[in-house]
Amino acid sequence: MRPVLLAVDEAHLVSQWGPDFRPDYLRIGQAAEAIGRPVILALTATAAPSVREEIIRRLGMRDPSVMIRGFARPNIHLAVHSYFTDEAHKLEVIGHDVMEAAGNKGHGIVYGATHKRVETLAKQWRSRGLRAAAYHAGLPASQRLEVEDRFRHGDLQVVVATIAFGMGVDKPDIRWVFHADVSGSVDEYYQEIGRAGRDGAHADAVLYYRLEDLRLPRMYASSSGPSLESLRALATPASTGPTDLIEIRQRTDLSRQRIGSTAMALADADGVTIDADGRVTVTGDLDEAVAKAVEMIHDRRVIERTRTETMGAYAEQLGCRWKFLLEYFGEPAPDRCGHCDNDELATPLADEDGAPHPFPRGSRVRHRVFGEGEVVGYPGPRILLAFDSAGYKSLDLGLVRDGGLLEKVDETG
């Protein structure tokens, strides 16, 4: 057929930095080569600079045009509620706010971190007369489809969900998105609140936050990626000769997704190649590839933990919340957006001192401890950086200016 265009939707899934890594997406680059290398169009609503770079690399895009239309959603009001005595108090406040929002504002989504959390909350709120349903990946497909259909047609007032609920959900009149648990990264949070207010009318996004809530996403970040056992299990059968992902799954106890991510880790470590049809061919020393993959996964986990800490920085942000989000995605923003809780305070922002920013966005800098990195933006009185090895770091702008903590990297040589 010789297709002339290959369009990749939700392209952030190509990136392991993306909010919901899908290893199958990593084989799209090989598929493009197999069908004659058509023009590639990659589309996503969520891509920080590091994600954009990995999308380009993974898809093998050659000198692509990168078009960024802007991340601002001025109809969504951002807020964080964090003054809770304990977890029970937090859940009590969320329950009160959900009942009020469902009664006065319309349909909404509540995101929780675990299957148990969303099922418990949905059951509690149903007992109070709310038309609520739980949604997570552990439910049968038929039940998930039923929840989607009921929500789409207005039969449900609220869906209580994990991150499994989102892609493909295009209900335009979602009036509020509440987070009972903190998201694992700013990327995830932006993706999830972006389901609100797609009709352009006012919508609310509220994060209910306690410092202790970071414990779970930190744990997930520390265990992200294939384990050493998975790498060894896949490397052993692969050493017998060319095989494919289906055969490997039959030989091991690994899930389909775990096999895909493990195989790609070995491919990144130059141990195997994987073609568009899933055929795995050994191209290097597998013992060396496993050792290299372990090191790469460790580095990735370090960076994933910094993305979690950046979500904590958003929750504790004293300045404009939209400015924080936009700067994170590399987009300049005014000091005040006018539609977040912090902008409604009477006190001035700490960074309104008129001092110029010491480095342009996107410039390469070096820190004596964290190494080289890129300036992402200036949320409030801080500078946000993405270091190559140390991940995201937020540094006090005054200390950077006065203490010479950063130096510009000369990229000409």
KALINMO-V153939 format. One record per helix or strand of 3 or more residues. SS is the DSSP state (@ for helix, = for strand). FROM is the first residue (numbers start at 1). LEN is the number of residues. If there is no record, write none. Layout:
SS | FROM | LEN
SS | FROM | LEN
//
This chain:
= | 5 | 4
@ | 11 | 4
@ | 23 | 12
= | 39 | 4
@ | 49 | 10
= | 76 | 6
@ | 87 | 18
= | 108 | 4
@ | 115 | 13
= | 132 | 4
@ | 141 | 12
= | 158 | 4
= | 176 | 4
@ | 186 | 8
= | 203 | 6
@ | 211 | 12
@ | 228 | 11
@ | 245 | 7
@ | 256 | 13
= | 272 | 3
= | 279 | 4
@ | 286 | 30
@ | 321 | 8
@ | 342 | 3
= | 364 | 4
= | 371 | 7
= | 382 | 6
= | 391 | 6
@ | 397 | 7
= | 406 | 3
//
